[in-house]
Amino acid sequence: MSDPYIRFFEELTLEDVPSVGGKTASLGELARIGAGVLVPDGFAVTAGAYRRTLEAAGAWGPLRAALEGLDPGDVADLQRRGAAARRIVHDAGLPEEIAEGIRDGYRRLREEYGEDVRLAVRSSATAEDLPDVSFAGQHESYLNIGGEAALLEAVRRCFASLFTDRAIHYRFDRGFDHFSVSLSVAVMRMVRADLASSGVLFTLDTESGFRDVVFITGAYGLGENIVQGAVDPDEFLVHKPTFTIGSRAVLRHRLGGKAIQMVLGPVGENPPVRNEPTPDEARRRYCLTDAEVLTLTERALTIEEHYGRPMDIEWAKDGVDGQIYIVQARPETVASRTSVTSFETFHLGTHGAAMIEGRAVGERIASGTVRRVRRLADLRDFEAGDVLVAETTTPDWEPVLRKAAAVVTDRGGRTCHAAIVARELGIPAVVGTGTGTADIPDGARVTVSCAEGDTGAVYAGDVPFSVERTDLSGLTRPATKVMVNLADPSVAFSTSFLPVDGVGLARMEFVINQWIGAHPLALLHPERVQDADVRRRLAALTAGSPDGATFFVDRLAEGIGTIAAAFWPKPVVVRMSDFKTNEYAALLGGTDFEPREDNPMLGFRGAARYGHPAYEEGFALECRAIRRVRSEMGLANVIPMIPFVRRVSEADSVLERMKELGLERGVDGLQVYAMCEIPNNVIQIDAFAARFDGMSIGSNDLTQLTLGVDRDSAMVAFDYDERDPGVLELFALAIAGCRRAGIHSGFCGQAPSDYPEVAGFLVRQGIDAISLEPDSVLRTMRYLVTEEDSLEAAAAADVLTEPALVLPDVAV
C-alpha cells in the first residue's frame, strides 16, 4: 500500500517510531521476528495523518491557546483545558484522503479475516514505549470495533486522547513538549481472548529486578481487566537459565481469584465490551496450562533476545484458533534499572497485627494519613504524603498518585495500573486486599509495608522503620565463603543480590509452615482427621490439586525451587524438615498425627522421624519434592541436608531410605550434607564424615546440648553462650574432622550473625563456609576480611599463634 498515511505492520520496524509511534513500530518489529512469535495483522494510521488532520482543520492555533499557561498542579484547570484540547482535535474530523486510506486498510483486513472481523483500535504516541519512559495507559484504546463509521470515529477519539489529563501531566513532568509529540493509531484484528484468556508478562521479576525469571500473569477474557487492576490474575514464574538448557518446568504457580472476565458484546452495542462473573469451575483452575506457559516463555525469551533488554509484553490467547498472540511489547522501564552495585533494605520495627494484607509491590515502607477515594471528586482533597486507598486506580489519577506516600487497592495484581505506577514512582503499594476500602478508616495514620516478602500489609499508626543502604561496588570479598540463611522463598530474589556464595541453610520447615500450612500426613490422610471443620479447611486448601499429597509436593517444590533459582548455579543447602512434635502439631490437622512430648526439643525430631512408621510417608513426600526440584526443574544446585542425626547407624538408615526414594548420594551429582549439632556428631566426626559430602555446624543445638541449657528457657538464658570455651572446642574439632575427611565444612548457626568474633574464630580454624542471617552478611564480611588480613600478616611474620577470643567473663 503506497498511501503515506496508512502503513501495514509488515512494512514497519523500530526505526519507524517517529512515523507510527513506539507501540505500532514494535508490532511491526515483532511481526518480522518469526520463531513462533505470532502478531495479529493490522495497519497504522501514521503520525503524519494526525498532523495533516490538525493542519487541514486549522486546529493548531486553537490547540496551543487551549494549553497556554497551563498549571498541571491545578487539577480543575487541567481538567478544563484537557477537555477543550480533546474537543478541538476530535472536531477536526478526518480529511477524505486519510479516511479513504483507513477504509482501504479495513477492506484488506476483511478480505484476510472475513467480513465480520472485529478490530482493536489503539493509540500509539511517538514518545510512547521508549526505553526510558513508557507512557503506559496515558492514551485511549477502543475494542470490538466493526463497520467503517465506527472505525473512523475510534481513530478520531484516539487522536484526541493525546490530550487526556493524565497524558498532559505525564508529558509536563518528563519535559516533553506537547506539540512535539504526535499520535499514530494501530488498527488490528482483535484476538478473541474473550473466549479464552490474556495477560501481561515481564522478562524479569517486577519487584526485585531479578533478571533470571519470566513472570507471567493471566486471567480469562480480555486483558484490560488485568491492566486496570479489576481482577486478581493467575501468576506463573519460569526460570530462564534452566529453561534454556532444557528443563521445561514452571517454577511457581499462584492461583488468582479471576472473579470477572471481560467479553465482547454484539458489534455496535454500547458499551462494546462488558464484564461478567467468571464461572466458579473456571476460577478454580489456571487460565493457562503449563505447556502454554512454557510456549509463552519461549516467545518471551525470543523477544527479549531480539530487543536486547528486559521486556514488558502483552499476550492474548485466541479462543477460536487456540493460538497465543503477542499484542504489544515494550522495554521494561522500572525494575530493570535496579542497581547491582548498591543494596537497599527496609526494616520494619515492632508492630501489631495487620489491618489488611494483599500483594506487595515495591519492597518499601511508608507511613501517612489515609485518604479513601471512591469517586473522582475525592481526589481534590488528596494532599502530598497521604496514603491513597481505593478499589482500584485508573490512569486519570496519575497526577495525584505522584503525591502519594503509598497506595492500597481492593483489586488488582502485580501488573495492574496501581502496581505499575507505584514502581515507577518508587512508592509501596498493597494491591488486591479485597476489603481495604472498608477496613481502613479514612483519616487514620497507617504504615504500609511491602518489605516482608510477597505479602504486603497495612498496620495502624506510625510503625518505626529504618533503611539500610550499602554500596557494594568497593566491597572486598573474604577468601572464606560467605553464604546466607534463608527461610522465606518470597524474599529469595531480592536476597540474591547480596554478594554471597549461595545458601548455607534453607529451612524446609519454614517453607512448609508459610507456603503449605498443613501437616503432610493430614493432607495425605484427611480421613484420619477427627475435626470436621479441619477436614473442610484441608479440602479448601487443596482445591484444584488432584490430591493432598500432590498439593504438598507441588507447593514444597515451588518454594524450594524459588530459592534455588534465585541463587543458581550457586549451592543451596536445603535442610529436610526439623519441626519438633509441638510445632508439627500446630500445623492444620497436625494434632491427629503427633504425640505429646514433655521435651520436644529432645524428642521425635530430625533424622529419627524419617524412617519411623509415624512419619515415613511424610518424609517420602519431602523427598519427592526435592527430586522434582532437581530433576524436573533442573535445579541441581540443591543439596539436601539431614538434621539431628543422633547415631551413625541412623545416618546409614536415612541414606538408605533416601536411595529407595530416588535420592541416591553420588547419582546425578547428588550430594548429601548432615547437620553437626549433637556432641556425638563431633565425638564420632570421622565416622559421620565418611557418610556425607559435607557437615554444617548448627551452633544453636550444639551449644544447648554441650552446656545442658534449654535454649527455650528464659530462666537459664544466662548460661547459654556459643562463645563458651567448650563449645568453641567442639567447633574446632568438627572443622578439623571435615578437613581430615576431605569434605565440606560449613557453619549455619546463629552465633556468627550475633557475634562477629565467633566468625573470626571459625576462619582461624579453617572453616570452608559461614552461613549468616541476611542482615549481618555485609557487616560480617568486612570483619572476616580484617581477620584474614591479620592471619596473612602473621603467616608472613611466621607468627602462627592462636589469638585469644575475649568474652565478657571467659577467656579462651
Residue, then its C-alpha position, 0 to 999 in steps of 0.5 A: m500500500s503506497d498511501p503515506y498515511i496508512r502503513f501495514f505492520e509488515e512494512l514497519t520496524l523500530e526505526d519507524v517510531p517517529s512515523v507510527g509511534g513506539k507501540t505500532a513500530s514494535l508490532g511491526e518489529l515483532a511481526r518480522i521476528g518469526a520463531g513462533v512469535l505470532v502478531p495479529d495483522g493490522f495497519a497504522v494510521t501514521a503520525g503524519a495523518y494526525r498532523r495533516t488532520l490538525e493542519a487541514a482543520g486549522a486546529w493548531g492555533p486553537l490547540r496551543a491557546a487551549l494549553e497556554g499557561l497551563d498549571p498541571g498542579d491545578v487539577a480543575d484547570l487541567q481538567r478544563r483545558g484537557a477537555a477543550a484540547r480533546r474537543i478541538v482535535h476530535d472536531a477536526g474530523l478526518p480529511e477524505e484522503i486519510a479516511e479513504g486510506i483507513r477504509d482501504g486498510y479495513r477492506r484488506l483486513r476483511e478480505e484476510y479475516g472475513e467480513d465480520v472481523r472485529l478490530a482493536v483500535r489503539s493509540s500509539a504516541t511517538a514518545e510512547d514505549l521508549p526505553d526510558v519512559s513508557f507512557a503506559g495507559q496515558h492514551e485511549s484504546y477502543l475494542n470490538i470495533g466493526g463497520e467503517a463509521a465506527l472505525l473512523e470515529a475510534v481513530r478520531r477519539c484516539f487522536a484526541s486522547l493525546f490530550t487526556d489529563r493524565a497524558i498532559h501531566y505525564r508529558f509536563d513532568r518528563g519535559f516533553d513538549h506537547f506539540s512535539v509529540s504526535l499520535s499514530v493509531a494501530v488498527m488490528r484484528m482483535v484476538r478473541a481472548d474473550l473466549a479464552s484468556s490474556g495477560v501481561l508478562f515481564t522478562l524479569d521479576t517486577e519487584s526485585g529486578f531479578r533478571d533470571v525469571v519470566f513472570i507471567t500473569g493471566a486471567y480469562g477474557l480480555g486483558e484490560n481487566i488485568v491492566q486496570g487492576a479489576v481482577d486478581p490474575d493467575e501468576f506463573l514464574v519460569h526460570k530462564p537459565t534452566f529453561t534454556i538448557g532444557s528443563r521445561a518446568v514452571l517454577r511457581h504457580r499462584l492461583g488468582g481469584k479471576a472473579i470477572q472476565m471481560v467479553l465482547g458484546p454484539v458489534g455496535e452495542n454500547p458499551p462494546v465490551r462488558n464484564e461478567p462473573t467468571p464461572d466458579e469451575a473456571r476460577r478454580r483452575y489456571c487460565l493457562t496450562d503449563a505447556e502454554v506457559l512454557t510456549l509463552t516463555e519461549r516467545a518471551l525469551t525470543i523477544e527479549e533476545h531480539y530487543g536486547r533488554p528486559m521486556d514488558i509484553e502483552w499476550a492474548k490467547d485466541g479462543v477460536d484458533g487456540q493460538i497465543y498472540i503477542v499484542q504489544a511489547r515494550p522495554e521494561t522501564v522500572a525494575s530493570r534499572t535496579s542497581v547491582t552495585s548498591f543494596e537497599t533494605f527496609h526494616l520494619g520495627t515492632h508492630g501489631a497485627a495487620m489491618i489488611e494484607g494483599r500483594a506487595v509491590g515495591e519492597r518499601i515502607a511508608s507511613g501517612t494519613v489515609r485518604r479513601v477515594r471512591r469517586l473522582a471528586d475525592l481526589r481534590d482533597f488528596e494532599a502530598g504524603d497521604v496514603l491513597v486507598a481505593e478499589t482500584t486506580t485508573p490512569d486519570w489519577e496519575p497526577v495525584l498518585r505522584k503525591a502519594a506516600a503509598v497506595v492500597t487497592d481492593r483489586g488488582g495484581r502485580t501488573c495492574h495500573a496501581a502496581i505499575v505506577a507505584r514502581e515507577l514512582g518508587i512508592p509501596a503499594v498493597v494491591g488486591t486486599g479485597t476489603g481495604t476500602a472498608d477496613i481502613p478508616d479514612g483519616a487514620r495514620v497507617t504504615v504500609s509495608c511491602a518489605e516482608g516478602d510477597t505479602g504486603a500489609v497495612y498496620a495502624g499508626d506510625v510503625p518505626f522503620s529504618v533503611e539500610r543502604t550499602d554500596l557494594s561496588g568497593l566491597t572486598r570479598p573474604a577468601t572464606k565463603v560467605m553464604v546466607n540463611l534463608a527461610d522465606p522463598s518470597v524474599a529469595f530474589s531480592t536476597s540474591f543480590l547480596p554478594v554471597d556464595g549461595v545458601g548455607l541453610a534453607r529451612m524446609e520447615f519454614v517453607i512448609n509452615q508459610w507456603i503449605g500450612a498443613h501437616p503432610l500426613a493430614l493432607l495425605h490422610p484427611e480421613r484420619v482427621q477427627d475435626a470436621d471443620v479441619r477436614r473442610r479447611l484441608a479440602a479448601l486448601t487443596a482445591g484444584s490439586p488432584d490430591g493432598a499429597t500432590f498439593f504438598v509436593d507441588r507447593l514444597a517444590e515451588g518454594i524450594g525451587t524459588i530459592a534455588a533459582a534465585f541463587w543458581p548455579k550457586p549451592v543451596v543447602v536445603r535442610m529436610s524438615d526439623f519441626k519438633t512434635n509441638e510445632y508439627a502439631a500446630l500445623l492444620g490437622g497436625t494434632d491427629f498425627e503427633p504425640r505429646e512430648d514433655n521435651p520436644m526439643l529432645g524428642f521425635r525430631g530430625a533424622a529419627r522421624y524419617g524412617h519411623p512408621a509415624y512419619e515415613e510417608g511424610f518424609a517420602l513426600e519431602c523427598r519427592a519434592i526435592r527430586r522434582v526440584r532437581s530433576e524436573m526443574g533442573l535445579a541441581n544446585v540443591i543439596p539436601m541436608i539431614p538434621f539431628v542425626r543422633r547415631v551413625s547407624e541412623a545416618d546409614s538408615v536415612l541414606e538408605r531410605m533416601k536411595e529407595l526414594g530416588l535420592e541416591r548420594g553420588v547419582d546425578g551429582l547428588q550430594v548429601y550434607a548432615m547437620c553437626e549439632i549433637p556432641n556425638n556428631v563431633i565425638q564420632i566426626d570421622a565416622f559421620a564424615a565418611r557418610f556425607d559430602g559435607m557437615s554444617i555446624g548448627s551452633n544453636d543445638l550444639t551449644q544447648l546440648t554441650l552446656g545442658v541449657d534449654r535454649d527455650s528457657a528464659m530462666v537459664a538464658f544466662d548460661y547459654d553462650e556459643r562463645d563458651p570455651g567448650v563449645l568453641e572446642l567442639f567447633a574446632l574439632a568438627i572443622a578439623g574432622c571435615r578437613r581430615a575427611g576431605i569434605h565440606s565444612g560449613f557453619c549455619g548457626q546463629a552465633p556468627s550473625d550475633y557475634p562477629e568474633v565467633a566468625g573470626f574464630l571459625v576462619r582461624q580454624g579453617i572453616d570452608a563456609i559461614s552461613l549468616e542471617p541476611d542482615s549481618v552478611l555485609r557487616t560480617m564480611r568486612y570483619l572476616v576480611t580484617e581477620e584474614d588480613s591479620l592471619e596473612a600478616a602473621a603467616a608472613a611474620d611466621v607468627l602462627t599463634e592462636p589469638a585469644l577470643v575475649l568474652p565478657d567473663v571467659a577467656v579462651 
